[in-house]
Amino acid sequence: MGANLTDSAPKTNSYEQEVADFRIDDLFMSRTDDRGVILSGNQTFQRLSGYGWGELLGAPHKTIRHPDMPKCVFRVFWERLKAGKPVGAYVKNRAKDGRYYWVFAIALPVEGGFVSVRLKPSSPIFETVKGVYAALLDAEHKGMSIEGGVEMIDDFLKKHGRTSYRDAMAAWVRSEIASRRSHLGRKPDPVLDGLEELKSCILKIGNELDEVRGTFESIRGTPTNLRIQASRFGEKAITIQIISQNYDLLTKEIEAANATMGQIYESLLQVLDEDSFGLAAVSLLHEAFRRFESEDGLPEGISMEVEAQIIQPHTRNFSARADVMLKRTEELVVQVRQLQRIVSGLAVTRVMCRIEEAGLSGDSGGIADIVDRLLQFQTKVMGCIEHIDTECRNAHRSMTRLAANFSAVPDEMKPQGGKDRRRAPREPRLRSDSAA
């Protein structure tokens, strides 16, 4: 286990002055090759760094890395990127004059490297993260390995109810985008709202499916017990024995349909967990790209046409993933309709059983008790199915809106053209001797 995250922050030789002109409405982008060498960026990226374009282009991205950043955070960051996965993290950067500025950085793999969009963090989680980073850095200064730091990060996430780093960064990006929009007086992001609504619906469906499974376990042997009770009456109860067999078949059909729904649910939840971060990130990337496009004074070598061609396939991919989630919700709707039909068949079978039981002479109390239990089972399952049906329809509506929001993004992320790009003078370039 790693060191305690409440350990005191280390003493560093970092500057204590923050960059003054980093505003909440600022967004900045940069693109690197697969070694972390800077290939392009927007004016905000250049302005905050304090370096000239000639110093940035071709330089390693670690040029702006601050010594207060724990190495283990970059380990997690780069492992996800090199695995072809999007990633997000809070990062402390250092400008050329030594001043610092914090960002929430989102990075996505693209052809030939990575693209990153950053914003100024403002959500409540940011202050907590700064304390965690201080503890991580202190532990590293005391000799903790990078692997030990990764373990500390995992411990922190579990302590705060996060199942994985993927789960945590999805929550962070939603929190930061929502906080930024609130500070700017904007309406909530429809993509974030759609993701929150969808996740809520899916989790409710999962709870109801668990309830149905538990209910099945409680009556699993009931149809067999009904046949045993009916056998006491011989030929007079042969119809009840046949009905109990039919009931058994119907309940097995319900169980199979419920299992199929469970598989669809797990698939949808997995896709949602994997892609919710990327979907939110693409929404932010879209805004950053539009700002990037409107800028003047970009240096020679930065082409909006090239940037668009590199970024668009990634946004198309997430648009396609949104369509996959929509299809999964449609499959859930179809399955719940099938489940409703099967349960309706249970009602008919139970009524027939009640009629036959009433015609038996003598004590049929055992059969009556079993029929009552089957009624309770049917009533409970029907209630669960109604709840599932409601949440499936809600999920489908949310996913339809979400897919519609994303369908236009790839086409919108094209340079509008017609803008005169003035070239900034080039300056001496830093040596590119390693990746960020």
C-alpha atoms as one frame of an Amber mdcrd trajectory, in Angstrom:
protein
   0.000   0.000   0.000   1.115   3.547  -0.704   1.718   6.315   1.780  -1.165
   8.145   3.425  -2.660  10.808   1.150  -2.949  13.195   4.069   0.823  13.484
   4.333   2.042  17.047   4.233   2.942  18.677   0.938   6.630  18.745  -0.001
   8.794  21.801  -0.145   9.609  22.613  -3.762  11.588  25.266  -5.541   8.597
  26.133  -7.747   7.471  29.692  -8.250   4.440  30.622  -6.168   3.043  33.194
  -8.570   0.117  32.174 -10.751  -0.309  33.247 -14.361  -2.673  36.210 -14.160
  -4.344  36.216 -17.568  -5.884  32.724 -17.540  -9.655  33.268 -17.706 -12.518
  30.877 -17.072 -13.677  31.288 -20.675 -10.255  30.367 -22.094  -9.896  27.090
 -23.950  -6.676  25.993 -25.515  -5.670  23.193 -27.798  -2.436  21.585 -28.851
  -1.445  18.552 -30.882   1.661  16.411 -30.503   3.154  13.436 -32.266   3.203
  10.059 -30.538   6.398  11.042 -28.664   4.843  14.182 -27.219   6.548  16.663
 -29.573   4.410  19.770 -30.160   3.074  20.041 -33.717   0.390  22.707 -33.379
  -1.626  24.753 -30.925  -3.863  27.768 -30.633  -3.024  31.285 -29.478  -4.200
  30.679 -25.910  -1.791  27.749 -25.621   1.078  29.963 -26.788   0.044  32.959
 -24.665  -0.192  31.072 -21.376   3.062  29.204 -21.957   4.991  32.451 -22.399
   7.076  30.893 -25.172   7.180  32.084 -28.760   5.851  29.867 -31.503   9.354
  29.210 -32.717  10.230  27.842 -29.291   7.116  25.680 -28.976   6.754  23.983
 -32.346   8.998  20.942 -32.435   9.679  21.098 -28.701   8.697  18.336 -26.254
   5.417  18.998 -24.490   7.182  18.506 -21.167   8.679  21.951 -21.781   5.671
  23.335 -19.903   5.610  20.601 -17.256   5.721  21.882 -13.684   8.004  20.140
 -11.148   5.097  20.006  -8.688   3.364  17.384 -10.858   3.587  13.824  -9.478
   5.202  11.396 -11.919   2.569   8.749 -11.201  -0.176  10.978 -12.636   1.668
  11.149 -15.944   2.132   7.367 -15.832  -1.649   6.884 -15.714  -2.144   9.617
 -18.309   0.264   8.176 -20.870  -0.694   4.548 -20.312  -4.258   5.328 -21.345
  -3.183   7.392 -24.348  -0.758   4.770 -25.606  -3.525   2.171 -25.242  -5.595
   4.245 -27.660  -7.951   5.557 -24.980  -8.960   9.147 -24.185  -7.817  10.488
 -20.836  -8.365  13.441 -18.553  -6.382  14.787 -15.603  -5.711  17.894 -13.573
  -2.290  19.228 -14.561  -0.106  21.996 -13.168   1.869  23.679 -15.953   4.801
  26.076 -15.792   5.151  29.123 -18.042   8.486  30.271 -19.429   8.926  32.820
 -16.623   8.291  30.169 -13.961   4.738  31.124 -13.095   2.202  28.308 -12.893
  -1.284  27.660 -14.207  -3.590  24.742 -13.488  -5.650  23.089 -16.218  -8.016
  20.211 -16.619  -6.480  18.482 -19.616  -8.353  16.190 -21.975  -6.253  14.232
 -24.459  -7.441  12.035 -27.312  -5.466   9.724 -29.594  -5.548  10.854 -33.241
  -3.681   9.780 -36.339   0.025  10.292 -35.780  -0.237  11.415 -32.170  -2.548
  13.110 -29.709  -4.742  16.186 -29.484  -5.439  17.920 -26.188  -7.939  20.543
 -25.101  -7.597  22.280 -21.719  -9.752  24.508 -19.583  -9.343  26.345 -16.304
 -10.552  24.090 -13.467 -13.247  25.540 -11.218 -15.238  22.637  -9.775 -15.146
  21.688  -6.059 -13.158  18.515  -6.769 -10.199  20.619  -7.932  -9.210  21.685
  -4.400  -9.312  18.067  -3.256  -7.136  16.967  -6.160  -4.511  19.612  -5.357
  -4.195  18.176  -1.862  -3.861  14.650  -3.230  -1.160  15.747  -5.667   0.780
  17.372  -2.838   0.672  14.110  -0.888   1.711  12.107  -3.951   4.629  14.441
  -4.623   5.741  14.287  -1.009   5.697  10.489  -1.114   7.692  10.491  -4.349
  10.288  12.790  -2.788  10.579  10.289   0.064  11.394   7.494  -2.357   8.027
   6.053  -3.323   8.027   4.365  -6.732   5.764   5.427  -9.574   3.905   2.130
  -9.155   3.322   3.000  -5.511   1.918   6.352  -6.578  -0.486   4.687  -8.999
  -1.648   2.518  -6.108  -2.189   5.640  -3.986  -4.331   7.112  -6.756  -6.424
   3.935  -6.862  -6.851   4.028  -3.086  -7.989   7.647  -3.230 -10.527   6.909
  -5.968 -11.992   3.937  -4.094 -12.216   6.017  -0.916 -14.297   8.560  -2.831
 -16.636   6.003  -4.385 -15.027   5.714  -7.814 -14.693   2.251  -9.328 -11.806
   3.149 -11.645  -9.791   6.020 -13.065 -12.075   5.893 -16.110 -15.096   6.390
 -13.883 -13.372   9.237 -12.015 -12.251  11.208 -15.050 -15.739  10.943 -16.569
 -17.127  12.526 -13.397 -14.383  15.172 -13.403 -14.965  16.299 -16.975 -18.715
  16.544 -16.390 -18.105  18.539 -13.213 -15.612  20.904 -14.860 -17.733  21.548
 -17.942 -20.826  22.144 -15.811 -18.918  24.490 -13.466 -17.431  26.425 -16.377
 -20.809  26.882 -18.048 -22.299  28.025 -14.753 -19.523  30.601 -14.234 -20.099
  31.890 -17.763 -23.862  32.132 -17.256 -24.595  29.506 -19.892 -27.330  26.909
 -19.937 -26.352  23.344 -18.978 -24.620  21.361 -21.703 -27.224  19.160 -23.472
 -24.650  16.408 -23.931 -23.841  16.305 -20.210 -27.526  16.392 -19.312 -28.201
  13.572 -21.753 -25.419  11.441 -20.301 -26.610  12.024 -16.730 -30.215  11.190
 -17.646 -29.167   8.079 -19.536 -26.905   6.823 -16.740 -29.706   7.348 -14.197
 -32.188   5.405 -16.342 -29.770   2.546 -16.989 -28.920   2.139 -13.300 -32.632
   2.036 -12.418 -33.174  -0.654 -15.052 -30.329  -2.655 -13.539 -31.901  -2.439
 -10.078 -35.238  -3.696 -11.424 -33.575  -6.571 -13.291 -31.881  -7.592 -10.038
 -35.284  -7.486  -8.341 -36.788  -9.765 -10.992 -33.913 -12.230 -10.610 -34.370
 -12.287  -6.849 -38.106 -12.877  -7.241 -37.458 -15.834  -9.534 -35.198 -17.420
  -6.962 -37.975 -17.198  -4.370 -40.438 -19.265  -6.469 -38.059 -21.443  -8.470
 -39.477 -24.716  -7.085 -43.112 -23.571  -6.829 -44.443 -25.116 -10.103 -42.941
 -28.472  -9.052 -44.574 -28.188  -5.616 -47.882 -27.476  -7.343 -47.617 -30.724
  -9.318 -46.786 -32.637  -6.137 -49.828 -31.208  -4.337 -52.055 -31.914  -7.333
 -50.888 -35.539  -7.462 -52.735 -36.149  -4.151 -56.023 -35.804  -6.034 -55.149
 -38.247  -8.787 -57.024 -37.956 -12.078 -59.233 -35.168 -10.738 -56.218 -32.795
 -10.649 -54.550 -33.871 -13.887 -55.426 -30.496 -15.442 -53.648 -28.675 -12.616
 -50.556 -30.783 -13.206 -50.581 -29.825 -16.883 -51.157 -26.172 -15.973 -48.214
 -26.288 -13.568 -45.996 -27.607 -16.353 -47.104 -24.744 -18.589 -46.468 -22.315
 -15.743 -42.995 -23.758 -15.354 -42.297 -23.249 -19.067 -43.557 -19.670 -18.956
 -41.427 -18.791 -15.943 -38.375 -20.226 -17.699 -39.167 -18.042 -20.715 -39.369
 -15.032 -18.421 -36.071 -15.976 -16.822 -34.433 -16.320 -20.254 -35.864 -12.982
 -21.420 -34.668 -11.346 -18.213 -31.189 -12.798 -18.757 -31.140 -11.393 -22.298
 -32.150  -7.993 -20.965 -29.405  -8.288 -18.375 -26.829  -8.889 -21.108 -28.048
  -5.860 -23.067 -27.988  -3.814 -19.870 -24.401  -4.819 -19.076 -23.340  -4.084
 -22.648 -24.997  -0.665 -22.595 -23.543   0.182 -19.189 -20.065  -0.810 -20.347
 -20.314   1.318 -23.504 -21.693   4.206 -21.455 -18.888   3.958 -18.892 -16.229
   3.731 -21.590 -17.568   6.488 -23.808 -19.185   9.029 -21.492 -15.820  10.737
 -20.985 -15.104  10.801 -24.704 -18.575  12.069 -25.572 -18.239  14.929 -23.089
 -14.704  15.639 -24.310 -15.799  15.867 -27.948 -18.430  18.413 -26.954 -15.680
  20.568 -25.422 -13.339  19.905 -28.339 -15.991  21.214 -30.705 -16.074  24.575
 -28.891 -12.284  24.746 -28.723 -11.977  23.982 -32.429 -14.361  26.785 -33.327
 -12.256  29.213 -31.282  -9.077  27.869 -32.831 -10.493  28.480 -36.282 -11.281
  32.131 -35.577  -7.745  33.024 -34.484  -5.315  35.176 -36.444  -1.537  35.211
 -36.246  -0.995  31.450 -36.329   2.485  30.522 -37.520   3.473  28.814 -40.708
   2.881  25.093 -40.441  -0.430  25.240 -38.570  -3.277  24.600 -41.005  -6.906
  24.476 -39.916  -7.645  22.161 -42.834  -5.052  19.712 -41.548  -6.286  20.000
 -37.950  -9.865  19.337 -39.083  -8.847  16.292 -41.114  -7.020  14.861 -38.107
  -9.736  15.548 -35.538 -12.852  14.706 -37.574 -12.393  10.902 -37.685 -12.259
  10.875 -33.897 -15.485  12.857 -33.571 -17.127  10.594 -36.141 -16.079   7.607
 -34.066 -17.803   8.961 -30.970 -20.849   9.879 -33.039 -20.972   6.243 -34.172
 -20.612   5.088 -30.567 -23.599   7.238 -29.648 -25.542   5.385 -32.342 -24.460
   2.068 -30.801 -25.878   3.153 -27.434 -29.116   4.183 -29.159 -29.431   0.714
 -30.720 -28.825  -0.911 -27.337 -31.648   1.093 -25.775 -33.920   0.088 -28.664
 -33.056  -3.567 -28.001 -34.039  -3.080 -24.364 -37.420  -1.671 -25.405 -38.059
  -4.706 -27.653 -37.117  -7.142 -24.891 -39.324  -5.507 -22.278 -42.294  -5.808
 -24.658 -41.524  -9.515 -25.026 -41.318  -9.869 -21.255 -44.697  -8.201 -20.838
 -46.319 -10.659 -23.262 -44.916 -13.656 -21.409 -46.079 -12.358 -18.026 -49.556
 -11.802 -19.467 -49.561 -15.515 -20.286 -48.835 -16.233 -16.620 -52.027 -14.418
 -15.645 -54.175 -16.651 -17.865 -52.474 -19.795 -16.580 -52.925 -18.755 -12.964
 -56.669 -18.070 -13.432 -57.120 -21.497 -15.022 -55.323 -23.054 -12.077 -57.609
 -21.238  -9.624 -60.705 -22.508 -11.454 -59.469 -26.092 -11.410 -58.501 -25.842
  -7.745 -62.004 -24.660  -6.836 -63.495 -27.785  -8.414 -61.539 -30.189  -6.266
 -63.361 -31.895  -3.411 -61.913 -31.990   0.052 -59.006 -30.010   1.390 -57.075
 -28.231  -1.410 -55.429 -25.708   0.887 -51.926 -26.651  -0.207 -52.758 -25.880
  -3.818 -54.519 -22.648  -2.843 -51.437 -21.462  -0.943 -49.198 -22.179  -3.929
 -51.541 -20.356  -6.306 -51.487 -17.376  -3.923 -47.678 -17.361  -3.977 -47.718
 -17.465  -7.766 -50.081 -14.491  -7.758 -47.689 -12.566  -5.520 -44.822 -13.497
  -7.815 -46.701 -12.383 -10.906 -47.778  -9.097  -9.300 -44.246  -8.278  -8.205
 -42.698  -9.175 -11.559 -45.312  -7.150 -13.429 -44.536  -4.144 -11.228 -40.818
  -4.504 -11.979 -41.519  -4.807 -15.694 -43.645  -1.665 -15.653 -40.787   0.212
 -13.988 -38.313  -1.229 -16.507 -40.611  -0.221 -19.357 -40.802   3.350 -18.052
 -37.027   3.650 -17.673 -36.420   2.017 -21.074 -38.606   4.639 -22.718 -36.867
   7.394 -20.750 -33.456   5.998 -21.724 -34.473   5.793 -25.365 -35.626   9.417
 -25.375 -32.392  10.553 -23.704 -30.264   8.533 -26.105 -32.183   9.797 -29.138
 -31.513  13.394 -28.105 -27.874  12.600 -27.351 -27.336  10.909 -30.722 -28.972
  13.864 -32.475 -26.601  16.284 -30.728 -23.603  14.304 -31.944 -24.780  13.615
 -35.484 -23.975  17.186 -36.552 -20.629  17.572 -34.767 -18.352  15.860 -37.342
 -19.697  18.017 -40.171 -19.525  21.177 -38.069 -15.853  20.589 -37.258 -14.710
  21.702 -40.687 -12.783  24.898 -41.398 -15.085  27.547 -42.797 -12.330  28.956
 -44.999 -11.931  32.454 -46.338  -9.887  33.680 -43.373  -6.557  35.391 -43.882
  -3.940  33.663 -41.707  -1.133  35.961 -40.750   2.102  34.177 -39.982   3.875
  34.968 -36.769   7.645  35.439 -36.911   9.574  32.317 -35.962  11.955  32.264
 -33.032  14.818  29.958 -32.042  13.443  26.509 -31.231  14.071  24.450 -28.121
  15.772  21.115 -28.653  13.319  18.209 -28.894  15.224  15.555 -27.009  12.398
  13.629 -25.365   8.682  13.182 -25.179   6.413  14.895 -22.678
